[in-house]
């Protein structure tokens, strides 16, 4: 009995701070491993996100826009870490680690907003439909997810909230570059990252929607 009482706080903490079912984390780990590979695969014009953050852009045209557009692709790696932890550790995530990930997601979101500023100011040189889709998806994902997570933060576990935050930051940026480079020419080998992202984006979107719906529909964790 004493052992059960001593173990109950840990069990309670882990049960209220869950990343979701094991099978779902296993599937999503594969998705995010593919997303991690995308950071090094050519996205357009035989240029990867890794090239963009190093400003190795064709024609020596690398600038702050390319850096900020490429950097969020590396959010896949903290997400991979969260998935591995969910699969192989029974302990709840540490508050310090979550704060670091929230800071990373926040900086990425600010970067994405800056990346979208040329579209907002009619300086991007894209078609009207591209401009509308880029702004609608980018700001739409950030605003909708941000409002729900802020208003319903007591209705979702800390780890799931962190996953939703990283997902939001990643998808807001990914939607932008998928649209911007949708008309890029080249063979599969020169833009394989774009094609792989078109596959991985859908399970990410479904998970984010599911997490936000869970936050809307559930009671506060303190009452559960």
C-alpha positions as CSV (number, residue, x, y, z in Angstrom):
1,X,0.0,0.0,0.0
2,X,2.8,2.4,0.9
3,X,4.5,1.7,-2.4
4,X,1.3,2.4,-4.3
5,X,0.8,5.7,-2.5
6,X,4.4,6.7,-3.2
7,X,4.0,5.8,-6.8
8,X,0.7,7.6,-7.3
9,X,2.0,11.2,-7.8
10,X,4.2,10.0,-10.6
11,X,1.5,8.0,-12.2
12,X,-0.9,10.9,-11.9
13,X,1.6,13.3,-13.5
14,X,2.3,11.0,-16.4
15,X,-1.3,10.3,-17.0
16,X,-2.2,14.1,-17.2
17,X,0.9,14.9,-19.4
18,X,0.6,12.5,-22.3
19,X,1.7,12.8,-25.9
20,X,-1.1,10.5,-27.0
21,X,-1.4,6.7,-27.8
22,X,1.8,4.8,-28.5
23,X,0.7,3.6,-31.9
24,X,0.0,7.2,-33.0
25,X,3.4,8.4,-31.8
26,X,5.0,5.5,-33.7
27,X,3.3,6.6,-37.0
28,X,4.0,10.2,-36.4
29,X,7.6,9.5,-35.6
30,X,8.0,8.1,-39.1
31,X,6.3,11.2,-40.5
32,X,8.6,13.5,-38.7
33,X,11.7,11.5,-39.6
34,X,10.7,12.1,-43.2
35,X,10.3,15.8,-42.3
36,X,13.7,15.8,-40.8
37,X,15.1,14.4,-44.1
38,X,13.3,17.2,-46.0
39,X,15.5,19.8,-44.3
40,X,18.4,18.4,-46.4
41,X,16.5,17.5,-49.6
42,X,16.3,20.0,-52.4
43,X,13.0,21.8,-52.2
44,X,13.2,23.9,-55.3
45,X,16.0,24.8,-57.8
46,X,18.1,22.1,-56.3
47,X,18.3,24.0,-53.0
48,X,17.4,22.6,-49.6
49,X,16.5,24.3,-46.3
50,X,20.0,23.5,-45.2
51,X,21.3,25.4,-48.2
52,X,18.9,28.3,-47.4
53,X,20.0,28.8,-43.8
54,X,23.6,28.8,-45.0
55,X,22.7,31.3,-47.8
56,X,23.8,28.9,-50.5
57,X,21.2,29.9,-52.9
58,X,21.6,29.8,-56.7
59,X,22.9,33.0,-58.2
60,X,24.3,34.1,-54.9
61,X,20.8,35.4,-54.0
62,X,20.7,34.2,-50.4
63,X,19.3,36.7,-48.0
64,X,17.3,37.0,-44.7
65,X,14.1,35.8,-46.4
66,X,15.7,32.5,-47.4
67,X,17.2,32.0,-44.0
68,X,13.9,32.6,-42.2
69,X,12.0,30.4,-44.7
70,X,14.4,27.5,-44.3
71,X,15.1,27.6,-40.5
72,X,11.6,26.3,-39.4
73,X,12.2,23.1,-41.3
74,X,14.5,22.1,-38.5
75,X,11.6,22.1,-36.0
76,X,11.3,18.5,-37.2
77,X,14.2,17.5,-34.9
78,X,12.7,18.7,-31.5
79,X,9.4,17.0,-32.7
80,X,11.3,13.8,-33.3
81,X,12.8,14.0,-29.8
82,X,9.3,14.4,-28.3
83,X,8.1,11.4,-30.3
84,X,11.0,9.2,-29.1
85,X,10.4,10.3,-25.5
86,X,6.7,9.5,-25.8
87,X,7.6,6.0,-27.1
88,X,10.4,5.1,-24.8
89,X,10.0,7.1,-21.6
90,X,7.2,6.9,-19.0
91,X,8.2,10.1,-17.3
92,X,6.4,13.4,-18.1
93,X,8.3,16.0,-20.1
94,X,10.4,18.5,-18.0
95,X,9.0,22.0,-17.7
96,X,12.4,23.5,-18.6
97,X,12.5,21.5,-21.8
98,X,9.0,22.6,-22.7
99,X,9.8,26.2,-22.1
100,X,12.8,25.9,-24.5
101,X,10.6,24.3,-27.2
102,X,8.0,27.0,-26.7
103,X,10.7,29.7,-27.2
104,X,11.9,27.9,-30.4
105,X,8.3,27.7,-31.7
106,X,7.7,31.4,-30.9
107,X,10.9,32.5,-32.6
108,X,10.0,30.4,-35.6
109,X,6.5,31.9,-35.7
110,X,8.0,35.5,-35.6
111,X,10.3,34.5,-38.4
112,X,7.4,33.2,-40.5
113,X,5.5,36.4,-40.0
114,X,8.5,38.4,-41.2
115,X,8.8,36.0,-44.2
116,X,5.2,36.8,-45.1
117,X,5.7,40.6,-44.8
118,X,6.6,40.9,-48.5
119,X,3.3,39.2,-49.5
120,X,1.4,41.5,-47.1
121,X,3.1,44.6,-48.7
122,X,2.7,43.4,-52.3
123,X,6.5,43.1,-52.7
124,X,6.7,39.3,-53.3
125,X,6.2,39.3,-57.0
126,X,3.7,36.4,-56.9
127,X,0.3,36.0,-58.4
128,X,-2.8,37.2,-56.5
129,X,-4.0,33.7,-55.7
130,X,-0.6,32.8,-54.3
131,X,-0.5,35.9,-52.2
132,X,-4.0,35.2,-50.9
133,X,-3.3,31.5,-50.1
134,X,0.1,32.3,-48.5
135,X,-1.4,34.9,-46.2
136,X,-4.6,33.0,-45.5
137,X,-2.8,29.7,-44.6
138,X,0.2,31.3,-42.8
139,X,-1.7,33.8,-40.6
140,X,-4.8,31.5,-40.4
141,X,-2.9,28.6,-38.9
142,X,-1.0,30.9,-36.4
143,X,-4.1,32.8,-35.3
144,X,-6.5,29.9,-35.1
145,X,-4.1,27.6,-33.2
146,X,-2.7,30.4,-31.0
147,X,-6.2,31.6,-29.9
148,X,-7.3,28.0,-29.1
149,X,-4.2,27.1,-27.2
150,X,-4.3,30.3,-25.2
151,X,-7.9,30.1,-24.3
152,X,-8.0,26.4,-23.7
153,X,-4.5,25.8,-22.3
154,X,-6.0,24.2,-19.1
155,X,-7.8,21.6,-21.2
156,X,-4.8,20.0,-22.9
157,X,-1.7,18.3,-21.4
158,X,1.5,20.3,-21.4
159,X,3.3,17.9,-23.7
160,X,0.3,17.9,-26.2
161,X,0.2,21.7,-26.1
162,X,3.9,21.8,-26.8
163,X,3.4,19.4,-29.8
164,X,0.6,21.6,-31.1
165,X,2.8,24.7,-30.8
166,X,5.6,23.2,-32.7
167,X,3.2,21.8,-35.3
168,X,1.7,25.2,-35.7
169,X,5.0,26.9,-36.2
170,X,6.2,24.2,-38.7
171,X,2.9,24.1,-40.7
172,X,2.6,27.9,-40.9
173,X,6.0,28.1,-42.6
174,X,5.6,24.9,-44.6
175,X,2.3,26.0,-46.2
176,X,4.1,29.2,-47.3
177,X,7.0,27.5,-49.1
178,X,4.8,24.8,-50.6
179,X,2.7,27.4,-52.3
180,X,5.6,29.7,-53.3
181,X,7.5,26.9,-54.9
182,X,4.5,25.0,-56.4
183,X,5.3,26.4,-59.8
184,X,9.1,25.7,-59.6
185,X,10.4,23.7,-62.5
186,X,12.8,20.7,-62.3
187,X,12.9,17.0,-62.0
188,X,12.0,15.0,-58.9
189,X,15.6,14.8,-57.9
190,X,16.0,18.6,-57.9
191,X,12.9,19.2,-55.8
192,X,12.3,16.0,-53.9
193,X,11.8,17.8,-50.6
194,X,8.7,19.5,-52.0
195,X,7.2,16.2,-53.1
196,X,8.0,14.5,-49.7
197,X,6.5,17.5,-47.9
198,X,3.3,17.2,-49.9
199,X,2.9,13.8,-48.4
200,X,4.0,14.5,-44.8
201,X,1.9,17.7,-44.4
202,X,-1.4,15.9,-44.2
203,X,-0.9,13.7,-41.1
204,X,0.6,16.8,-39.5
205,X,-2.5,18.8,-40.3
206,X,-4.8,16.0,-39.0
207,X,-2.8,15.8,-35.7
208,X,-3.0,19.5,-35.2
209,X,-6.7,19.6,-35.8
210,X,-7.2,16.6,-33.5
211,X,-5.2,18.3,-30.7
212,X,-7.1,21.5,-31.0
213,X,-10.5,19.7,-31.1
214,X,-9.4,17.8,-28.0
215,X,-8.6,21.1,-26.2
216,X,-12.0,22.5,-27.2
217,X,-14.1,19.5,-26.2
218,X,-12.4,18.3,-22.9
219,X,-12.8,19.5,-19.4
220,X,-10.0,21.3,-17.5
221,X,-7.3,18.8,-16.5
222,X,-7.7,19.7,-12.9
223,X,-11.3,18.5,-13.0
224,X,-10.6,15.4,-15.1
